[in-house]
Amino acid sequence: MTSAPEAPTTHELGQIKAVCLDFDDTLLDSGRAARHSLRELVGSDRAWPVWQRTTDQHYARYVTNEVDFDAMCVERTQAFFAAFGEKLDTAEAARRETLRMAAMQRAWALYDDAWPCLDWLRASGLRLAVITNAPSAYQRKKIAAVGLADAFDELIISAEIGVAKPDPRIFRTACDALGLRPGEVAHVGDKLDIDALGAARAGLHGIWLNRGGNQDPAANVPTITGLHQLPELLVADLPAVPAPAQPPRRAVELVGR
């Protein structure tokens, strides 16, 4: 049994000058793309829960620098097929992973609420950054592929700085890059402990993007179920954020939903 996460630092609200966002499963619908790639590889997605568990186990090893990204992908594929009694050598696992990765990249797409939210944040005068646990070249390729290469003031990628969320240093690196104090920055992400509570422990305003609407007693941070709720949260609870005089059309549609 794990202990409850530390309570986040309490801030005086109304000082937000920048918003950082996680990328995968926050802006990019990575789960849908990964599920599509599994169907392409094995013909169905009935084994999706096994793939998710295997990914969680192996990606954690990558994030803690126990294995590099390419080796992790191959080992994950071997472990997945081993769960169904098929033993793959390294070459065959790499071949299947190449096929799966190509299918996933073809399916990369943003959530419908991503662009409207980013439009609103930018029109409101807020600076924007991404904080992501990922390999450098792969993540930059992914961000560019969905049209976001120029959408952010800063990209903070774990592989480039040597630490990963929820380590406070990655959040503070983002604040330093933005030229702001932690209390002037909010961070939004889909992982409660890694994103929202991790940011809060580093002194930022942590916001949990709980797309599934799951209940968690440890969620003692502001929580939204979609990025369409972020503008209202920032305006209502962080009143120093200025409303844009003429919000872009997509932002108007978003807030009006």
Backbone as numpy.savetxt, mean C-alpha at the origin, in Angstrom:
# Nx Ny Nz CAx CAy CAz Cx Cy Cz
0.15 -16.24 20.90 -0.70 -15.05 20.90 0.19 -13.82 20.90
-0.08 -12.88 20.01 0.75 -11.69 19.96 0.16 -10.61 20.84
1.02 -9.75 21.33 0.56 -8.65 22.15 -0.07 -7.58 21.29
-0.93 -6.78 21.90 -1.60 -5.71 21.17 -0.58 -4.66 20.76
-0.75 -4.03 19.59 0.16 -2.98 19.18 0.16 -1.83 20.16
1.27 -1.13 20.22 1.35 0.04 21.07 0.34 1.08 20.62
-0.18 1.83 21.57 -1.11 2.89 21.22 -0.37 3.98 20.47
-0.95 4.51 19.41 -0.27 5.55 18.66 -0.22 6.86 19.42
0.70 7.70 19.04 0.81 9.02 19.64 -0.41 9.85 19.26
-0.91 10.62 20.21 -2.04 11.51 19.94 -1.52 12.86 19.47
-2.13 13.40 18.42 -1.72 14.67 17.86 -2.82 15.70 17.99
-2.45 16.96 18.01 -3.41 18.00 17.75 -3.65 18.01 16.25
-4.90 17.86 15.84 -5.21 17.81 14.43 -5.23 19.22 13.84
-5.25 19.27 12.54 -5.34 20.55 11.86 -4.02 21.06 11.35
-2.99 20.21 11.30 -1.68 20.64 10.87 -1.18 19.87 9.64
-2.07 19.17 8.96 -1.64 18.30 7.87 -1.24 19.12 6.64
-0.02 18.87 6.16 0.48 19.55 4.96 0.84 18.56 3.85
0.84 17.27 4.17 1.16 16.26 3.17 0.45 14.96 3.52
0.18 14.17 2.50 -0.41 12.85 2.69 0.48 11.82 1.99
0.88 10.82 2.74 1.60 9.68 2.19 0.61 8.52 2.03
0.83 7.72 1.01 -0.05 6.59 0.77 0.77 5.34 0.50
0.29 4.24 1.02 0.78 2.94 0.58 0.37 2.78 -0.89
0.98 1.82 -1.59 0.64 1.66 -3.01 -0.20 0.41 -3.26
0.35 -0.77 -2.98 -0.37 -2.01 -3.28 -1.54 -2.20 -2.33
-2.70 -2.48 -2.91 -3.96 -2.68 -2.19 -4.46 -1.42 -1.51
-3.84 -0.28 -1.82 -4.33 1.02 -1.38 -4.72 1.83 -2.62
-3.76 2.06 -3.50 -4.03 2.71 -4.79 -4.22 1.68 -5.90
-3.33 0.70 -5.93 -3.39 -0.36 -6.95 -4.17 -1.55 -6.41
-5.08 -2.07 -7.23 -5.84 -3.26 -6.82 -4.98 -4.50 -7.07
-3.98 -4.66 -6.23 -3.00 -5.73 -6.40 -3.63 -7.10 -6.20
-4.58 -7.20 -5.28 -5.22 -8.48 -5.03 -5.95 -9.01 -6.26
-6.66 -8.12 -6.95 -7.37 -8.55 -8.16 -6.39 -9.01 -9.23
-5.29 -8.25 -9.40 -4.29 -8.62 -10.42 -3.63 -9.95 -10.08
-3.31 -10.14 -8.80 -2.66 -11.39 -8.39 -3.61 -12.57 -8.55
-4.88 -12.36 -8.25 -5.85 -13.45 -8.40 -6.03 -13.81 -9.87
-6.04 -12.79 -10.73 -6.10 -13.03 -12.18 -4.90 -13.84 -12.64
-3.72 -13.50 -12.13 -2.51 -14.20 -12.56 -2.52 -15.66 -12.11
-3.12 -15.94 -10.96 -3.22 -17.33 -10.50 -4.15 -18.12 -11.42
-5.25 -17.50 -11.82 -6.16 -18.18 -12.77 -5.46 -18.49 -14.08
-4.66 -17.53 -14.54 -3.92 -17.74 -15.79 -2.92 -18.89 -15.65
-2.36 -19.04 -14.45 -1.31 -20.05 -14.25 -1.89 -21.45 -14.07
-2.94 -21.59 -13.28 -3.43 -22.93 -12.93 -4.84 -23.22 -13.42
-5.47 -22.25 -14.07 -6.78 -22.50 -14.66 -7.97 -22.13 -13.81
-7.75 -21.81 -12.53 -8.84 -21.36 -11.66 -8.20 -20.62 -10.48
-9.07 -20.00 -9.68 -8.55 -19.33 -8.49 -9.05 -19.99 -7.20
-9.43 -21.25 -7.28 -9.92 -21.94 -6.08 -8.84 -22.04 -5.01
-7.58 -22.05 -5.43 -6.48 -22.14 -4.46 -6.00 -20.78 -3.99
-6.79 -19.73 -4.25 -6.39 -18.37 -3.86 -6.03 -18.24 -2.39
-6.78 -18.81 -1.44 -6.38 -18.70 -0.03 -5.00 -19.29 0.25
-4.66 -20.39 -0.43 -3.34 -20.99 -0.25 -2.27 -20.05 -0.80
-2.54 -19.45 -1.96 -1.58 -18.50 -2.54 -1.38 -17.29 -1.62
-2.47 -16.79 -1.03 -2.36 -15.65 -0.12 -1.48 -15.99 1.09
-1.76 -17.15 1.71 -0.96 -17.54 2.88 0.51 -17.73 2.51
0.75 -18.35 1.37 2.12 -18.58 0.94 2.82 -17.26 0.66
2.11 -16.34 0.03 2.69 -15.03 -0.25 3.02 -14.30 1.03
2.10 -14.30 1.99 2.36 -13.61 3.27 3.63 -14.15 3.93
3.78 -15.45 3.94 4.94 -16.07 4.58 6.24 -15.70 3.87
6.23 -15.77 2.56 7.47 -15.55 1.81 7.78 -14.07 1.64
6.77 -13.23 1.48 7.04 -11.80 1.35 7.61 -11.23 2.64
7.19 -11.77 3.77 7.75 -11.33 5.05 9.25 -11.58 5.11
9.70 -12.66 4.50 11.13 -12.96 4.46 11.86 -11.96 3.57
11.21 -11.54 2.48 11.82 -10.53 1.62 11.93 -9.19 2.35
10.87 -8.78 3.02 10.85 -7.48 3.70 11.92 -7.40 4.78
12.21 -8.53 5.43 13.23 -8.54 6.48 14.61 -8.88 5.95
14.77 -8.82 4.62 16.07 -9.00 3.96 16.67 -10.39 4.14
15.81 -11.39 4.35 16.30 -12.76 4.44 16.55 -13.36 3.06
15.90 -12.82 2.05 15.99 -13.35 0.69 15.73 -12.21 -0.27
16.35 -12.24 -1.47 16.07 -11.17 -2.42 14.74 -11.43 -3.13
14.26 -10.44 -3.86 12.90 -10.49 -4.40 12.73 -11.63 -5.41
13.68 -11.75 -6.34 13.54 -12.78 -7.37 13.56 -14.18 -6.77
14.45 -14.40 -5.79 14.51 -15.70 -5.13 13.23 -15.97 -4.35
12.70 -14.92 -3.71 11.45 -15.08 -2.97 10.33 -15.53 -3.89
10.23 -14.92 -5.09 9.17 -15.28 -6.03 9.25 -16.75 -6.43
10.45 -17.22 -6.71 10.64 -18.61 -7.11 10.32 -19.55 -5.95
10.82 -19.24 -4.77 10.57 -20.09 -3.60 9.09 -20.12 -3.24
8.41 -18.99 -3.39 6.97 -18.95 -3.14 6.23 -19.88 -4.09
6.61 -19.86 -5.37 5.96 -20.72 -6.35 6.21 -22.19 -6.03
7.43 -22.51 -5.64 7.73 -23.89 -5.24 6.87 -24.31 -4.05
6.77 -23.43 -3.05 6.00 -23.76 -1.85 4.51 -23.91 -2.17
4.00 -23.06 -3.06 2.58 -23.14 -3.43 2.26 -24.49 -4.07
3.06 -24.90 -5.06 2.77 -26.16 -5.74 3.06 -27.35 -4.82
4.04 -27.21 -3.91 4.33 -28.29 -2.96 3.13 -28.55 -2.05
2.35 -27.49 -1.77 1.16 -27.65 -0.93 0.14 -28.59 -1.57
0.25 -28.80 -2.88 -0.66 -29.70 -3.59 0.06 -30.95 -4.09
1.25 -31.19 -3.52 1.96 -32.42 -3.79 2.85 -32.41 -5.02
3.07 -31.23 -5.63 3.91 -31.16 -6.82 5.24 -30.49 -6.47
6.32 -31.21 -6.63 7.64 -30.68 -6.33 8.27 -30.13 -7.60
8.61 -28.84 -7.58 9.21 -28.19 -8.73 10.69 -27.92 -8.49
11.50 -28.13 -9.52 12.88 -27.69 -9.38 12.93 -26.18 -9.63
14.08 -25.57 -9.39 14.19 -24.12 -9.46 13.86 -23.60 -10.86
14.34 -24.30 -11.89 14.11 -23.83 -13.26 12.63 -23.85 -13.62
11.92 -24.91 -13.25 10.49 -24.99 -13.58 9.69 -23.97 -12.78
10.06 -23.79 -11.50 9.37 -22.78 -10.69 9.58 -21.39 -11.27
10.80 -21.09 -11.73 11.08 -19.79 -12.33 10.29 -19.60 -13.61
10.15 -20.65 -14.41 9.37 -20.57 -15.65 7.91 -20.25 -15.36
7.33 -20.94 -14.40 5.93 -20.70 -14.07 5.74 -19.31 -13.46
6.70 -18.88 -12.66 6.60 -17.56 -12.06 6.68 -16.47 -13.13
7.49 -16.67 -14.14 7.58 -15.71 -15.25 6.23 -15.58 -15.96
5.57 -16.70 -16.19 4.25 -16.69 -16.82 3.23 -15.97 -15.92
3.27 -16.29 -14.64 2.33 -15.67 -13.71 2.56 -14.17 -13.61
3.82 -13.77 -13.53 4.14 -12.35 -13.39 3.69 -11.57 -14.62
3.87 -12.13 -15.81 3.43 -11.45 -17.02 1.91 -11.27 -17.02
1.18 -12.29 -16.57 -0.28 -12.18 -16.50 -0.69 -11.13 -15.48
0.01 -11.06 -14.37 -0.33 -10.08 -13.34 -0.09 -8.66 -13.83
1.03 -8.44 -14.52 1.34 -7.11 -15.01 0.30 -6.63 -16.03
-0.22 -7.55 -16.82 -1.28 -7.18 -17.77 -2.56 -6.76 -17.05
-2.73 -7.20 -15.81 -3.95 -6.92 -15.06 -3.80 -5.77 -14.07
-2.62 -5.17 -13.99 -2.45 -4.04 -13.07 -3.45 -2.94 -13.38
-4.15 -2.46 -12.34 -5.10 -1.36 -12.51 -5.34 -0.71 -11.16
-5.60 0.58 -11.18 -5.91 1.31 -9.96 -7.34 1.02 -9.51
-7.58 1.18 -8.22 -8.95 1.20 -7.73 -9.68 2.40 -8.34
-10.98 2.30 -8.49 -11.75 3.38 -9.08 -11.66 4.68 -8.29
-11.42 4.57 -6.98 -11.39 5.78 -6.15 -10.00 6.41 -6.05
-9.00 5.82 -6.73 -7.63 6.31 -6.57 -7.42 7.67 -7.23
-7.70 7.77 -8.53 -7.47 9.04 -9.23 -8.31 10.19 -8.66
-9.61 10.00 -8.41 -10.37 11.11 -7.84 -9.80 11.61 -6.51
-9.35 10.69 -5.68 -8.77 11.08 -4.39 -7.46 11.85 -4.61
-6.61 11.34 -5.47 -5.34 12.02 -5.73 -5.58 13.41 -6.32
-6.56 13.53 -7.21 -6.90 14.84 -7.78 -7.29 15.82 -6.68
-8.13 15.34 -5.76 -8.61 16.22 -4.69 -7.46 16.63 -3.78
-6.61 15.67 -3.40 -5.49 15.98 -2.52 -4.57 17.02 -3.15
-4.27 16.84 -4.44 -3.38 17.78 -5.12 -4.03 19.15 -5.24
-5.32 19.18 -5.59 -6.02 20.46 -5.72 -6.15 21.18 -4.39
-6.08 20.44 -3.30 -6.16 21.03 -1.97 -4.82 21.60 -1.50
-3.80 21.46 -2.31 -2.49 22.02 -1.96 -1.63 21.13 -1.11
-2.04 19.88 -0.91 -1.26 18.95 -0.11 -0.14 18.32 -0.94
1.00 18.10 -0.32 2.07 17.37 -0.97 1.77 15.87 -0.85
2.27 15.08 -1.80 1.94 13.66 -1.86 3.19 12.82 -1.94
3.14 11.67 -1.27 4.25 10.71 -1.32 3.68 9.30 -1.26
4.46 8.37 -1.76 4.17 6.94 -1.60 5.20 6.37 -0.65
4.76 5.52 0.27 5.67 4.74 1.13 5.31 3.28 0.90
6.25 2.51 0.37 5.92 1.14 -0.06 7.05 0.18 0.26
6.67 -1.01 0.70 7.63 -2.10 0.93 7.75 -2.91 -0.35
8.83 -2.70 -1.08 8.93 -3.35 -2.39 10.35 -3.20 -2.94
10.70 -4.02 -3.95 11.96 -3.82 -4.67 11.86 -2.57 -5.54
12.98 -1.92 -5.75 12.98 -0.60 -6.38 12.49 -0.62 -7.83
13.22 -1.32 -8.72 12.89 -1.25 -10.14 11.49 -1.77 -10.42
11.11 -2.87 -9.75 9.79 -3.46 -9.95 8.69 -2.50 -9.55
8.85 -1.84 -8.40 7.79 -0.95 -7.93 7.71 0.32 -8.77
8.84 0.84 -9.20 8.81 2.02 -10.06 8.16 1.69 -11.41
8.42 0.50 -11.91 7.78 0.05 -13.14 6.27 -0.03 -12.96
5.84 -0.56 -11.83 4.41 -0.72 -11.55 3.73 0.64 -11.44
4.35 1.56 -10.73 3.78 2.91 -10.55 3.66 3.61 -11.90
4.68 3.47 -12.74 4.64 4.09 -14.06 3.59 3.44 -14.95
3.44 2.13 -14.83 2.52 1.40 -15.71 1.07 1.83 -15.54
0.72 2.31 -14.35 -0.66 2.75 -14.11 -0.80 4.27 -14.17
0.23 4.93 -14.70 0.13 6.36 -14.96 0.42 7.27 -13.80
1.10 6.78 -12.78 1.35 7.59 -11.58 2.81 8.01 -11.41
3.60 7.88 -12.47 5.03 8.20 -12.34 5.28 9.62 -11.88
4.42 10.56 -12.30 4.61 11.97 -11.95 3.58 12.47 -10.96
2.89 11.56 -10.28 1.79 11.97 -9.41 2.23 12.36 -8.01
3.48 12.03 -7.63 3.91 12.20 -6.26 5.15 13.08 -6.17
5.25 13.78 -5.06 6.45 14.57 -4.80 7.62 13.68 -4.40
7.33 12.58 -3.72 8.38 11.68 -3.26 7.91 10.23 -3.36
8.83 9.34 -3.73 8.59 7.89 -3.68 9.58 7.32 -2.66
9.06 6.74 -1.61 9.88 6.15 -0.56 9.70 4.63 -0.66
10.72 3.95 -1.17 10.65 2.52 -1.45 11.62 1.80 -0.53
11.14 0.78 0.16 11.93 0.14 1.21 13.28 -0.34 0.71
13.32 -0.92 -0.48 14.58 -1.46 -1.00 15.63 -0.38 -1.23
15.18 0.85 -1.42 16.11 1.95 -1.70 16.69 2.56 -0.44
16.00 2.40 0.69 16.51 3.02 1.91 16.93 2.01 2.98
16.65 0.74 2.75 17.16 -0.31 3.63 16.31 -0.63 4.84
15.16 0.00 4.99 14.23 -0.33 6.07 12.83 -0.36 5.49
11.94 -1.11 6.14 10.58 -1.29 5.63 9.56 -0.96 6.71
8.36 -0.63 6.27 7.25 -0.46 7.22 7.05 -1.76 8.01
6.80 -1.69 9.29 6.43 -0.52 10.09 7.59 0.16 10.81
8.82 -0.07 10.40 9.96 0.59 11.03 9.76 2.11 10.99
9.85 2.79 12.13 9.63 4.25 12.14 10.55 5.01 11.20
11.71 4.44 10.90 12.67 5.18 10.07 12.17 5.40 8.66
11.36 4.50 8.11 10.88 4.71 6.75 9.86 5.85 6.71
9.05 5.97 7.74 8.09 7.07 7.80 8.81 8.40 8.03
9.83 8.39 8.86 10.57 9.62 9.11 11.40 10.03 7.89
11.86 9.04 7.13 12.54 9.35 5.87 11.60 10.09 4.93
10.34 9.66 4.88 9.36 10.34 4.04 9.15 11.78 4.51
9.03 11.97 5.81 8.84 13.32 6.34 10.04 14.21 6.01
11.24 13.67 6.18 12.44 14.44 5.85 12.46 14.81 4.37
12.10 13.86 3.51 12.09 14.13 2.07 11.08 15.22 1.72
9.97 15.25 2.46 8.94 16.27 2.23 9.27 17.59 2.90
10.27 17.59 3.78 10.63 18.79 4.52 9.62 19.18 5.58
8.97 18.17 6.17 7.92 18.42 7.14 8.15 17.63 8.42
7.52 18.08 9.50 7.55 17.33 10.76 6.55 16.18 10.67
6.78 15.09 11.40 5.83 13.97 11.35 4.39 14.37 11.65
4.19 15.30 12.60 2.84 15.72 12.95 2.14 16.51 11.87
2.87 16.86 10.80 2.27 17.58 9.67 1.91 16.65 8.51
2.10 15.34 8.73 1.96 14.38 7.66 0.98 13.27 8.07
0.08 12.91 7.17 -0.80 11.74 7.35 -0.31 10.63 6.45
-0.51 9.38 6.90 -0.19 8.23 6.07 -1.40 7.32 6.02
-1.76 6.89 4.80 -2.94 6.05 4.57 -2.48 4.72 3.98
-2.96 3.61 4.55 -2.61 2.32 3.99 -3.58 1.24 4.41
-3.54 0.12 3.69 -4.53 -0.94 3.92 -4.15 -1.89 5.04
-2.91 -1.84 5.54 -2.49 -2.71 6.63 -2.55 -1.94 7.95
-3.34 -2.43 8.89 -3.53 -1.71 10.14 -2.22 -1.53 10.89
-1.51 -2.62 11.16 -0.29 -2.51 11.96 0.85 -1.92 11.16
1.04 -2.40 9.93 2.19 -1.97 9.14 2.06 -0.53 8.69
0.86 -0.13 8.29 0.65 1.22 7.77 0.15 2.19 8.84
-1.09 2.01 9.28 -1.71 3.02 10.13 -1.05 3.13 11.50
-0.93 2.00 12.20 -0.32 2.05 13.52 1.19 2.30 13.43
1.83 1.75 12.40 3.25 2.02 12.21 3.51 3.49 12.02
2.70 4.15 11.20 2.85 5.58 10.98 2.59 6.36 12.26
1.54 5.96 12.97 1.20 6.67 14.21 2.32 6.56 15.24
2.93 5.38 15.34 4.04 5.20 16.29 5.25 6.04 15.90
5.35 6.37 14.60 6.46 7.20 14.13 6.15 8.69 14.27
4.95 9.02 14.74 4.60 10.41 14.96 3.72 11.02 13.90
3.35 10.25 12.86 2.46 10.76 11.81 1.01 10.52 12.21
0.10 11.05 11.43 -1.32 10.74 11.58 -1.60 9.48 10.76
-1.73 8.34 11.41 -2.00 7.10 10.72 -3.48 6.94 10.42
-3.81 6.55 9.19 -5.19 6.33 8.77 -5.28 4.94 8.15
-6.20 4.14 8.65 -6.36 2.77 8.14 -7.38 2.76 7.03
-6.97 2.29 5.85 -7.88 2.06 4.74 -8.37 0.62 4.83
-9.53 0.45 5.41 -10.09 -0.87 5.69 -11.15 -1.18 4.63
-10.68 -1.53 3.42 -11.61 -1.74 2.31 -12.60 -2.87 2.58
-12.20 -3.84 3.36 -13.08 -4.97 3.63 -14.08 -4.71 4.74
-13.94 -3.59 5.46 -14.84 -3.28 6.55 -14.70 -4.20 7.74
-13.51 -4.81 7.92 -13.29 -5.74 9.02 -13.19 -5.01 10.35
-13.69 -5.64 11.38 -13.59 -5.08 12.72 -12.28 -5.49 13.36
-11.62 -4.57 14.02 -10.38 -4.88 14.73 -10.29 -4.00 15.96
-10.25 -4.60 17.15 -10.22 -3.79 18.38 -8.96 -2.96 18.52
-7.91 -3.29 17.76 -6.67 -2.52 17.82 -6.72 -1.28 16.94
-7.82 -1.07 16.22 -7.89 0.02 15.25 -8.21 1.34 15.93
-7.30 1.80 16.80 -7.49 3.07 17.49 -6.87 4.21 16.70
-7.15 4.21 15.41 -6.74 5.27 14.49 -7.94 5.57 13.61
-7.97 6.75 12.96 -9.06 7.01 12.02 -9.11 5.93 10.95
-10.32 5.50 10.60 -10.51 4.40 9.66 -11.48 4.81 8.56
-11.13 4.47 7.32 -12.01 4.70 6.18 -12.15 3.37 5.43
-13.23 3.21 4.70 -13.44 1.98 3.94 -13.17 2.17 2.45
-12.84 3.38 2.05 -12.48 3.67 0.67 -11.83 5.03 0.61
-11.06 5.26 -0.44 -10.39 6.55 -0.58 -11.39 7.68 -0.83
-12.61 7.35 -1.24 -13.63 8.38 -1.40 -13.96 9.05 -0.07
-13.64 8.41 1.06 -13.92 8.98 2.37 -12.77 9.84 2.90
-11.62 9.79 2.26 -10.47 10.53 2.77 -10.66 12.04 2.73
-11.19 12.63 1.64 -11.39 14.09 1.67 -12.24 14.56 2.83
-13.35 13.85 3.09 -14.22 14.25 4.19 -13.50 14.14 5.53
-12.72 13.07 5.70 -11.96 12.91 6.95 -10.98 14.06 7.13
-10.27 14.41 6.10 -9.27 15.47 6.22 -9.92 16.82 6.48
-11.03 17.10 5.82 -11.70 18.37 6.01 -12.39 18.45 7.37
-13.05 17.35 7.78 -13.80 17.36 9.03 -12.91 17.27 10.25
-11.92 16.39 10.20 -11.12 16.13 11.39 -9.75 16.80 11.37
-9.32 17.26 10.20 -8.04 17.93 10.07 -8.31 19.27 9.40
-8.93 20.23 10.13 -9.50 21.42 9.49 -8.50 22.38 8.87
-7.20 22.21 9.10 -6.26 23.12 8.47 -6.06 22.80 6.99
-6.57 21.66 6.54 -6.46 21.32 5.13 -7.42 22.20 4.34
-6.92 23.04 3.42 -7.82 23.94 2.69 -8.62 23.20 1.65
-9.88 23.57 1.48 -10.69 23.02 0.40 -10.34 23.75 -0.88
-10.17 23.04 -1.99 -9.83 23.71 -3.25 -10.96 24.61 -3.71
-10.61 25.77 -4.25 -11.63 26.71 -4.70 -12.47 26.12 -5.82
-11.82 25.44 -6.76 -12.51 24.80 -7.87 -12.00 23.38 -8.01
-12.56 22.43 -7.23 -12.06 21.06 -7.29 -12.24 20.48 -8.66
-11.31 19.61 -9.08 -11.44 18.99 -10.40 -12.70 18.16 -10.50
-13.16 17.94 -11.74 -14.42 17.24 -11.97 -14.47 15.90 -11.28
-13.36 15.13 -11.37 -13.38 13.79 -10.78 -13.51 13.88 -9.27
-12.91 14.92 -8.65 -13.02 15.07 -7.21 -14.45 15.42 -6.82
-15.14 16.27 -7.64 -16.52 16.61 -7.35 -17.39 15.37 -7.40
-17.17 14.54 -8.41 -17.95 13.30 -8.50 -17.70 12.42 -7.31
-16.43 12.37 -6.84 -16.07 11.51 -5.73 -16.77 11.95 -4.46
-16.64 13.24 -4.11 -17.20 13.73 -2.85 -18.72 13.64 -2.88
-19.32 13.72 -4.08 -20.75 13.68 -4.18 -21.37 12.32 -4.10
-20.54 11.26 -4.03 -21.10 9.92 -3.99 -21.77 9.63 -2.66
